[in-house]
Amino acid sequence: MHDNDGLAIVNGAGEHVWRPLANPKRLQISAFGVNDVRGFGLIQRARNLTDYEDLEASYERRPSAWVQPKEAWGNGHVHLVEIPSEEEIHDNIVAYWRPLEPYRKEETYAFGYRLIWPDDLPLPPDRAIVRKTFSGATNGAERKSGAMRYVVDFSGPNLARMRETPTAALSASAGKVSPPAVQRNPLTRGIRVDFLLRPEDAELVELRLELKNGEKTISDVWLTRWTK
């Protein structure tokens, strides 16, 4: 049960970032550097009743929240706070923007923005979104090594039109990742990317994944964090 699937950020260069949300075992705070943020917010993309089967709470109808600056805010970070919770009644996710330079005493600061409540973000026609993220422990020998399998589904009109299968650009801040397997998903007419993470001795690993058509990014930039 959840009110939001992920944190979305659009930076000044027009890059779309998607960070799936988690209910961690311990407090997690992430900061995403961004210059002149165009927008950020908590987005609910799972819009089918079958995603929840909850006839009372109607999670599939929960609105997203999007902050859209009216002017340039300069350098800063979008912060994401994920607080462990054992009950669905607790609001345990917080997202906010903070400037890079600290506020100075006796100075006045003004920030203009719109707060809107969409189902999802409007995306350019040449950009696909992250539809779902799956992760879990592997089987067999890989399980003993602590390896984790990730599966990320992308979908969008641009992927449905493409004749050639795009490539996946994958990187990790620590540990090792397998070469990503990229295949078409006939149910979504999109692309599924499958890979293994072997954390090795790392306590924390930041992962980044995006679809490419040549040198051009054609999807959300998927980010997630693995912790021991």
LUMNU-61760 format. One record per residue: residue in three letters; x, y, z of N, C-alpha, C, O in turn. Coordinates in steps of 0.001 Angstrom, whole numbers, plus 500000, padded with zeros to 6 digits. Layout:
ALAXYZXYZXYZXYZ ...
***
This chain:
MET500840498816500000500000500000500000500877501236500000501821501327500785 HIS500580502182499136501382503409499105500629504512498385499785504250497528 ASP500941505738498740500366506912498083501189507347496883500687508064496017 ASN502446506924496818503346507334495732504282506207495365504709505435496224 ASP504603506114494073505568505129493575507000505641493646507919504889493970 GLY507189506937493340508558507404493222508684508911493313507696509645493279 LEU509918509348493428510275510761493360510704511076491936511578510408491383 ALA510091512091491343510457512528489997511091513906490079510657514759490853 ILE512137514113489261512839515396489210513106515721487750513526514852486985 VAL512865516963487359513283517455486040514280518573486291513947519579486917 ASN515512518399485799516547519404486054516576520461484954515803520405483998 GLY517483521425485109517551522541484173517910522143482765517609522871481819 ALA518554520988482604518918520500481277517798519680480636517940519205479509 GLY516685519516481354515563518749480820515643517265481079514825516505480559 GLU516619516826481881516741515411482222515654515029483221515423515734484203 HIS514984513893482957513930513391483835514490512258484706514924511226484193 VAL514475512461486001514998511472486956513829510795487648512854511445488023 TRP513937509479487815512927508711488553513611507872489617514486507062489311 ARG513214508067490862513770507315491987512638506546492668511825507156493363 PRO512561505210492487511524504440493179511634504619494690512734504691495238 LEU510499504690495348510490504850496797510581503501497485510195502475496927 ALA511101503517498712511270502281499474510836502513500920510832503640501414 ASN510478501431501574510260501447503014511487500780503631511500499562503807 PRO512513501558503961513804500962504340513797500391505757512897500650506555 LYS514830499608506033514986499047507376515466500108508354515187500021509550 ARG516188501109507856516616502220508706516488503517507916516377503498506690 LEU516503504632508617516308505937508001517270506156506831518474505929506952 GLN516719506601505695517526506873504510517269508318504068516120508740503937 ILE518343509063503843518238510427503332519115510526502084520310510237502139 SER518529510931500971519243511067499708519153512516499244518149513188499482 ALA520207512997498579520224514362498051520620514311496581521647513730496232 PHE519812514914495726520031514901494287520386516313493831519541517207493849 GLY521641516509493421522095517811492971521409518219491683521312517425490747 VAL520928519466491630520221519935490435520384521447490324520283522176491311 ASN520639521900489093520756523333488817519477523808488137519060523254487119 ASP518855524844488712517604525390488171516566524292487957516134524039486832 VAL516182523660489029515198522587488965513932523095488265513413524160488599 ARG513446522322487296512215522683486591510981522150487299509876522664487122 GLY511180521122488095510071520570488848510497519336489605511449518656489224 PHE509781519049490692510021517811491429508749517470492194507922518340492467 GLY508605516195492535507427515813493298507334514319493495508137513553492962 LEU506343513914494269506078512509494557504931512049493661503850512637493673 ILE505178510991492883504277510600491809503732509194492050504463508287492447 GLN502435509035491802501771507736491874501487507256490450500638507819489760 ARG502202506209490011502020505701488647501193504419488590500689504068487523 ALA501044503727489686500230502503489707498770502915489811498308503280490892 ARG498032502863488699496701503450488615495587502428488416494473502808488058 ASN495852501152488635494832500125488495494418499595489864495259499434490749 LEU493142499327490039492659498755491294493370497447491610493609497132492776 THR493709496682490571494382495396490783495786495546491346496367494570491821 ASP496342496760491302497660496988491909497577496939493435498587496717494103 TYR496382497145493989496227497237495441495121496326495988495254495768497078 GLU494028496179495227492851495413495673492309495955496997491899495190497870 ASP492311497280497133491803497924498345490564498734497962490676499793497344 LEU489374498231498334488134498888497940487799500094498806486927500890498457 GLU488489500230499936488198501334500846489115502526500627488649503660500521 ALA490427502270500558491397503376500519491596503959499120491991505118498986 SER491325503163498070491447503646496682492814504280496406492904505426495964 TYR493862503519496672495212504040496447495467504382494988496269505266494687 GLU494789503687494081495005503941492661494482505319492235494776505778491131 ARG493709505976493107493157507295492797493872508412493542493486509575493427 ARG494898508079494295495598509113495059496338510058494109497032509596493204 PRO496201511363494301496874512302493392498371512361493654498839512100494762 SER499101512707492617500519513013492765500654514480493187499688515240493118 ALA501845514870493622502113516267493995503350516745493251504398516102493317 TRP503241517867492544504327518351491709504591519821492001503676520642491946 VAL505841520154492311506276521522492585506959522058491331507945521488490865 GLN506437523147490792506950523722489543507397525161489795506552526045489932 PRO508720525418489862509196526779490107508755527754489013508665527388487842 LYS508483528997489409508104530035488453509310530785487902509208531476486888 GLU510453530648488572511682531298488112512859530391488453512692529360489104 ALA514059530786488005515255529976488264515598530022489750515672531094490350 TRP515804528852490328516164528752491739517664528565491954518128528584493094 GLY518424528385490880519869528227491023520261526830491479519475525886491395 ASN521497526719491964522018525423492402521401524996493729521193525803494635 GLY521118523707493809520562523175495051520441521674495001520988521023494111 HIS519730521132495947519500519687496016518027519418496308517396520125497092 VAL517495518385495664516211517833496077516520516713497067517222515758496736 HIS516001516837498261516257515867499320515067514902499425513908515308499336 LEU515382513638499613514373512606499808514633511934501148515738511457501408 VAL513613511899501995513701511258503305512758510053503300511560510193503051 GLU513311508868503577512528507637503645512634507089505073513710506692505521 ILE511507507075505772511476506717507182510866505324507332509787505072506795 PRO511523504420508043510950503076508219509563503141508858509333503912509789 SER508651502329508349507305502294508908506730500891508757506897500254507717 GLU506055500414509792505404499111509754503898499226509519503208498213509405 GLU503387500457509445501949500674509281501700501592508096502415502576507906 GLU500683501270507295500364502085506129499777503442506510499719504342505672 ILE499343503604507752498742504863508182499779505955508412499418507126508534 HIS501052505600508475502104506583508749502655507150507446503078506401506565 ASP502647508464507329503253509127506171504767509190506402505245509977507220 ASN505510508360505677506934508187505985507861508655504881509057508368504921 ILE507328509381503879508162509871502778508068511394502717506976511961502755 VAL509224512048502622509279513510502539510227513895501413511292513298501263 ALA509840514900500615510723515426499573510695516949499644509631517548499801 TYR511869517576499526511937519040499566513196519506498837514146518745498653 TRP513181520772498426514337521386497766515050522312498740514430522983499565 ARG516393522326498616517202523180499488518332523792498664518996523070497920 PRO518573525108498774519644525728497980521016525243498413521207524810499549 LEU521974525323497486523325524863497776523980525728498852524628525209499761 GLU523811527048498746524393527960499725523447528129500909522239528266500716 PRO523976528122502124523105528287503304522443529666503319522990530635502793 TYR521286529734503914520635531030504109521473531888505059522051531392506027 ARG521523533180504757522298534105505592521373534878506525520234535198506184 LYS521888535161507689521121535876508702520695537245508188521457537942507518 GLU519462537613508516518880538920508201518758539169506692518658540317506260 GLU518767538094505890518504538199504454517078537724504168516530536900504901 THR516495538242503116515155537838502703515239537007501432515964537363500503 TYR514510535914501386514517535020500224513075534797499766512168534616500578 ALA512892534815498466511561534588497904511652533534496810512532533599495952 PHE510744532565496838510698531500495838509256531353495359508354531054496142 GLY509056531569494067507729531405493500507583530028492868508499529551492198 TYR506440529389493077506219528061492514504723527782492403503897528423493054 ARG504405526814491566503056526274491493503067524892492125504051524161492006 LEU502003524536492783501824523196493318500611522593492618499487523065492791 ILE500843521551491831499762520933491072499617519466491482500513518891492101 TRP498474518870491126498129517527491607497757516635490419496587516285490267 PRO498709516267489588498409515470488391498373513972488707498806513543489777 ASP497851513186487761497999511730487864499442511334487607500002510503488321 ASP500048511939486572501444511686486222501971512933485537501226513888485317 LEU503247512926485201503852514088484573503673514041483063503772512968482467 PRO503411515184482432503438515208480972504879515081480504505749515820480964 LEU505136514148479592506487513916479110506583514228477629505584514127476917 PRO507761514605477147507946514776475712507646513465474984507837512391475554 PRO507178513537473729506816512309473008507997511388472733507809510220472393 ASP509217511911472880510395511074472627511008510540473912512159510105473916 ARG510246510569475008510773510137476306509879509065476906508665509250476990 ALA510465507938477326509716506865477981509822507028479495510743507668480003 ILE508862506436480203508867506515481660509216505157482256509088504124481599 VAL509660505174483512509811503936484276508424503539484759507798504264485532 ARG507950502396484305506611501950484678506632501162485987505801501400486862 LYS507578500221486130507668499427487344509109499029487614509928498935486699 THR509401498799488881510716498311489312510498497091490200509681497113491121 PHE511238496033489907511192494815490721512610494508491204513575494746490479 SER512739493989492405514054493586492905513887492477493920512849492358494571 GLY514931491660494046514884490573495021516135489735494964516946489865494048 ALA516285488876495948517448487993496004517370486970494883516281486577494465 THR518524486543494401518600485561493324518598484150493896518599483956495112 ASN518596483178493006518618481765493397520008481160493221520875481751492577 GLY520209479985493794521422479215493565522673479870494121522649480513495170 ALA523773479690493385525076480173493842525097481693493988525767482221494876 GLU524370482399493125524353483856493197523746484328494521524137485365495055 ARG522794483563495041522152483942496302523154483933497445523122484808498310 LYS524048482941497451525056482852498503526019484032498477526576484408499509 SER526214484612497303527129485757497183526462487071497557527116488114497584 GLY525150487030497849524430488245498207523959489049497015523581490211497164 ALA523973488449495827523578489166494617522089489498494642521280488750495190 MET521746490632494040520360491081493910520027491220492428520841491691491635 ARG518825490805492074518353490974490691517400492161490626516522492319491475 TYR517587492984489614516711494122489363516074493971487990516733493582487025 VAL514794494282487915514068494305486651513340495643486577512578495997487477 VAL513582496384485497512984497705485329512206497727484025512751497420482964 ASP510934498090484104510077498191482919509941499651482502509550500501483302 PHE510269499937481239510071501256480643508939501154479632508790500126478971 SER508140502210479504507115502213478476506896503637477980507194504606478678 GLY506374503743476771506095505039476167505886504896474676506348503920474085 PRO505198505849474043504945505778472607506217505676471779506224505018470739 ASN507288506316472223508539506263471447509108504848471391509669504449470371 LEU508969504083472479509469502704472485508604501811471603509112500924470918 ALA507289502050471624506390501247470795506668501452469309506460500545468503 ARG507141502652468946507405502954467534508768502470467063508969502275465865 MET509705502273467982511078501952467595511190500576466954510641499601467467 ARG511892500499465846512139499206465202513333498509465834513323497293466030 GLU514357499285466151515549498724466783515399498767468296514821499705468845 THR515918497755468962515891497732470419516918498716470969518075498677470552 PRO516531499598471892517491500544472439518531499849473301518378498678473650 THR519581500569473641520602500053474546520341500583475953519648501585476131 ALA520898499904476944520745500317478338522102500744478879523069499986478813 ALA522172501953479411523381502461480059523218502275481559522351502893482176 LEU524053501423482144523944501048483552525259501317484262526328501021483728 SER525187501875485459526400502102486246526082501917487724524930502025488146 ALA527132501633488506526999501434489954528158502128490654529283502130490153 SER527881502718491812528911503435492558529877502502493263530973502918493638 ALA529490501244493451530343500251494116529853498872493706528823498741493045 GLY530599497841494103530228496493493723530357496278492221531074497013491541 LYS529668495277491711529705494976490281528291494704489773527466494122490478 VAL528023495135488538526742494847487897526998494016486650528012494186485974 SER526071493119486356526181492313485148525798493154483939525126494174484089 PRO526217492741482729525723493436481533524199493361481503523639492277481663 PRO523515494489481300522053494464481338521464493719480144521914493880479009 ALA520445492900480421519697492221479362518520493105478985517720493479479843 VAL518412493442477702517364494342477213516447493558476279516905492959475305 GLN515156493566476581514217492855475714512881493591475670512548494365476568 ARG512134493333474614510823493960474473509812493259475382509848492043475566 ASN508919494060475938507840493547476788506542493637475982506013494734475809 PRO506019492520475488504836492577474618503588493068475336502669493564474682 LEU503523492948476654502342493385477388502246494905477474501150495466477439 THR503400495572477588503407497027477717503833497721476428503749498944476323 ARG504292496939475441504874497473474201506071498375474527506401499307473793 GLY506702498054475656507862498807476088509096497930476149509223496954475409 ILE510001498291477039511300497625477172511493497199478622511200497951479552 ARG511994495976478796512366495481480117513875495312480184514488494746479279 VAL514469495808481267515911495681481502516112494857482764515487495106483795 ASP517005493862482662517223492896483740518726492840484004519514492696483070 PHE519127492955485274520555492856485592520754492394487026519831492436487839 LEU521975491952487324522355491531488670523310492543489289524188493085488617 LEU523123492784490571524071493571491351524757492654492338524100491944493100 ARG526090492667492328526889491953493328527554493007494205528556493595493799 PRO527017493260495402527525494356496236528950494151496716529648495121497009 GLU529400492883496803530719492551497348530842493116498755530011492792499604 ASP531840493946499038532045494448500398531351495783500658531505496351501739 ALA530604496286499707529995497610499839528875497610500878528146496628501020 GLU528751498702501587527643498910502513526481499615501820525328499492502234 LEU526802500357500756525809501153500040526208501231498576527378501446498259 VAL525240501056497681525491501139496241524410502008495606523217501777495805 GLU524842503011494839523919503837494063523909503322492626524966503166492014 LEU522722503061492089522574502517490741521917503545489828521045504304490253 ARG522344503558488572521791504473487569521571503701486275522439502947485835 LEU520392503898485666520043503183484449519221504101483552518327504802484026 GLU519524504096482257518729504851481287518803504166479932519777503477479629 LEU517765504360479114517742503817477765518316504830476786518098506036476906 LYS519062504302475808519721505159474831519360504737473418519217503550473126 ASN519217505716472556519150505501471113520354506207470529520319507413470285 GLY521419505456470303522700506081469967523242506786471196523432506160472239 GLU523494508084471082523995508869472211522871509583472957523116510218473983 LYS521654509487472457520535510236473020519802509422474081519461508261473855 THR519561510035475238518752509415476275517281509510475884516799510595475557 ILE516560508382475914515168508355475462514225507889476564513104507464476284 SER514669507964477809513823507494478915514109508305480171515044509104480221 ASP513279508077481182513635508520482530515026507995482874515447506949482381 VAL515725508732483721516944508216484328516540507554485649516141508227486600 TRP516650506237485685516250505460486868517405505437487860518526505068487510 LEU517126505831489091518123505814490164517571505011491337516383505097491646 THR518410504251491975517993503603493213519222503357494084520362503456493633 ARG518952503036495336520025502803496311519841501418496929518754501057497380 TRP520925500662496938520968499386497664521747499615498942522802500248498919 THR521237499103500072521978499169501333522048497780501949521152496956501768 LYS523107497542502663523339496228503270522333495982504374522360494928505010 
***
